[in-house]
Amino acid sequence: MKSDARVWLARRFGAASLAVFMIFATPLLSFSQTVIRVGAFPNITHAQPMIGKANAWFDKAMGPNVKVQWTSFNAGPSAIEALFAGAIDMTYVGPNPAISGYVRSQGEALRVIAGAASGGASLIVRNDSGIQKPEDFHGKRVATPQLGNTQDVALRAWLKAHGMKSTDKGGDVQVIPLANPDQLSLFLKKELDAAWAPEPWATRLIREGNGRLFLDERDLWPQGKFVTTHLIVSTKFLREHPDLVKSWIQADVELTDWINAHLPDAKRLLNQQIQKETGKALPAAVLDEAFGRLQVIYDPLRNSLLTSARSAYDAGFLGHQMPDLSGMYDLTLLNQVLAEEGKKAIQ
């Protein structure tokens, strides 16, 4: 309350009345928080949100007038549905669910505002599956985290490149959408032959599920770089709260730099959060191997997303014509943050 208002109240009602008024008014004023609702997955390809949860990085950066409310998802399509429903404002998510959401909403629902991870996805085969070369996938059962998610599209594109198709497209490779923990269980039961999985699940399939690395997805991309995770925001929230979105991006960029400069501490915090959300921490060897196949970034690697979009279109997930994705990115706030920190702008 401004000083002149206090003087007026004191003269009008007396000091005692003013004291009573302030006792009741102050708590009311302190509850004027803005809630920002953010989605993330308990995977190491979501290192920034996972570590940010563990050490309250974003809570501290956003300040006392902003409450951060987290929601955990298993795969991208579920996060996009939550964004559509207005249940979350932002989410860390893979490229293909974001593409699908953008196209379904005719470009209205979301914008990509920053990157999060490159790499960290692999095709793993069960050691006793009989798979030694690409053509051995004929008649096999291969899992992905969810129909239409990033790894699902990558698998279908790879099958097509090797002259194969999934059974739902008239081929003989059974592609099975299956949550990552269930993939490990079915590897052990010999009910799956392979899986295209994000980290740390790819490494866990190798170390705990009698699996073998058949293909590191980085080998399919120029310079080994492709977007695995990026940060998207609902256009409504971006329009109404650009200041909050910029503050979040600034915190995200600073956290990304901190992670890359403090990997041992970052891995420890990441593992703590994985244990909290999944009930089981990763063995140190699993964490190190998994982290070795990805890079934590803030560049959204736009070109790799456009390639993924073509693969999603070819797989039948984007309708009857290749969509125009020219308006999908809004890197204005990211580049403002980078300029303020003396960093190179993202094109």
Buried (B, 14 or more C-beta within 10 A) or exposed (E): EEEEEBEEBBEEEEEEEBEEBEEEEEEEEEEEEEEBBBBBBBBBBBBBBBBBBBBEBBBEBBEEEBEBEBBBBBBBBBBBBBBBEEEBBBBBBBBBBBBBBBBBBEBEBBBBBBBBBBBBBBBBBBEEBEBEEBEBBBEBBBBBBBBBBBBBBBBBBBBBEEEBBBEEBEBEBBBBBBBBBBBBEBBBEEEBBBBBBBBBBBBBBBBBBBBBBBBBBBEBBEEBBBBBBBBBBBBBBBEEBBEBBBBBBBBBBBBBBBBEEEEEEBBBBBBBBBBEBBEEBBBEEBBBBBBEBBBBBBBBBBBBBBBBBBBBBBBEBBEEEEBEBEEBBBBBBBBBBBEEEEBEEBE
